[in-house]
């Protein structure tokens, strides 16, 4: 999955950016206003966001604040003609990973995209058909994000990270809202049924993936 979300209301600049992105083997969704971008972010998964700041309906900085408050940690590059230190500071405070001043060379944008995404991809954990997005604490199965719920999601991530070793019961208890042997067994059972994955109870220790 190498998809990028571009928020840019200038069609001429957007077409130039789209051309260079596609030439570098990325796929891309292009939106022209902040509200539309927010909807795309909620309904899709991207390796990076490229947000212009001065766009209709919801500016790039407020959009980024909303995403960060929601827990979305996807790397984000802000693109803007605003070059004063106050605007740049607001961008980084909102959660930007980079800030590119207009006008810019499209090749520079590609270099920055690669720097951010390659780091993210190297930090991900691949296990069988699973991929753990360590930045956003998400799990993908065959490229599709799993919706297990926070507790089961964290249990599975912990088991995968520790494979082939068992995870002690006390560590797994810390992931439960109300720790108990029964609650842990129920959540493990649900994970096994949903994903057809073999998780074994190691007597006196905890659980491990087989």
C-alpha positions, 0 to 999 in steps of 0.5 A: 500500500503506497497511497498518498492523500493530496489536499490542494485547491490549486488545480495547476499545482495539484496536477504537477504534484500528481504527475511526479507522485505517479512517476515515482510509483505512488498512487494518490487521492486528490481532494480540494477542500479540508472537509473532503480530506477529513472524510477521505482520512477516516475512510482510507489508509495512507502512507503520508498526507500532503496538506496545503494550508489555505484551502476551503471549508477546513484549513490544513492546520485545523484538519491536521489538529482534528486528525491528531486528536483522533489518534491519527499519526500518519506522517504529514507534510504541510505545503504553504505559501505562508513562510512567516515563522508564526505560520510554520510554528503553528503547523508543527504544533498542530502535528506536522512532520515537515513544512514545505514552502511554496514555490518548490521543486517537485523533486524536493517534495518527492525526496521528502515523501520518500524520507518520511515513508521509508522510515515508517515502512522500516519501522513496521513489523511483518508477521506472516500475513499480518503487518503492524503499523507501529506508528498508528498502532494498527494491524493489517491482514493482507493489506486490509486494516483489522477492526478488532477493538482496542483491547484485542488489537493491543493483545494481538500486537503484543503477541506478534511482537513477542513471537515465538516467545510467550507473553506473561499473563501479567503483561496481558492483564495490563491491556484489559480494562478489568483484568481477570483470567476470564476476561483474558480468555474471552478476548483471546478466544475472540481473536482466534475465532475472528482470525483463525490464528493459533494462540496457545495457553502456556501453563503458568506463564501466559500465551503465545502464537503457534 
